[in-house]
């Protein structure tokens, strides 16, 4: 009988250890999920920032083409193309 009580006590202790370990793992998992969400949000913000910077870069590149005399023909073609696209948009809106 004494041996059985000892085994029950050991089993109880091990169950308590397992429960504590489970709680700790659950807390760690929650923390990791929180960190993951934070990183996802940060990544989305960085992707938006990259997109905006690329747009600014393209604008600067285009403005450099306009001011560079050797690429004047290319700038005129691009401006003509943009005007044509705007005209098409206006026609689509009207019709």
C-alpha positions in Angstrom: 0.0 0.0 0.0 2.8 2.3 0.8 4.4 1.7 -2.6 1.1 2.5 -4.3 0.8 5.8 -2.5 4.3 6.7 -3.4 3.6 5.9 -7.1 0.4 8.0 -7.0 2.4 10.9 -5.5 5.1 10.6 -8.1 2.4 10.4 -10.8 0.7 13.5 -9.3 4.0 15.4 -9.3 4.7 14.5 -12.9 1.2 15.6 -14.0 1.8 18.9 -12.2 5.1 19.3 -14.0 3.5 18.5 -17.3 0.8 21.0 -16.6 3.3 23.7 -15.8 5.3 22.9 -18.9 2.1 23.0 -20.9 1.2 26.5 -19.5 4.8 27.7 -20.2 4.7 26.4 -23.7 1.3 28.0 -24.3 2.5 31.3 -23.0 5.6 31.1 -25.2 3.5 30.2 -28.2 1.2 33.2 -27.6 4.3 35.4 -27.4 5.6 34.0 -30.6 2.3 34.5 -32.3 2.2 38.1 -31.1 5.7 38.7 -32.4 4.8 37.1 -35.7 1.8 39.4 -36.1 4.0 42.3 -35.2 6.5 41.3 -37.9 3.8 40.8 -40.4 2.5 44.3 -39.8 6.0 45.7 -40.0 6.6 43.8 -43.3 3.4 45.2 -44.8 4.5 48.7 -43.8 7.9 48.2 -45.3 6.3 46.9 -48.5 4.2 50.0 -48.7 7.2 52.2 -48.0 9.2 50.3 -50.8 6.3 50.8 -53.2 6.2 54.6 -52.5 9.9 54.9 -52.8 9.8 53.1 -56.1 7.2 55.5 -57.4 9.3 58.4 -56.3 12.3 56.8 -58.0 10.4 56.4 -61.2 9.3 60.0 -61.0 12.8 61.2 -60.5 14.0 59.0 -63.3 11.4 60.4 -65.6 12.2 64.0 -64.6 15.9 63.4 -65.3 14.9 62.2 -68.8 13.0 65.4 -69.4 15.9 67.6 -68.2 18.6 65.6 -70.0 18.9 67.1 -73.5 20.2 63.9 -75.1 17.0 62.0 -74.1 14.6 64.8 -75.2 13.1 62.6 -77.9 12.4 59.8 -75.4 10.8 62.3 -73.0 8.6 63.6 -75.8 7.5 60.1 -76.7 6.7 59.3 -73.0 4.7 62.5 -72.6 2.9 61.9 -75.8 2.1 58.3 -74.6 0.8 59.7 -71.3 -1.4 62.2 -73.0 -2.8 59.5 -75.3 -3.6 57.3 -72.2 -5.3 60.3 -70.5 -7.3 60.9 -73.7 -8.3 57.3 -73.8 -9.4 57.4 -70.1 -11.5 60.5 -70.8 -13.1 58.9 -73.8 -13.9 55.8 -71.8 -15.5 57.9 -69.0 -17.6 59.8 -71.6 -18.7 56.8 -73.6 
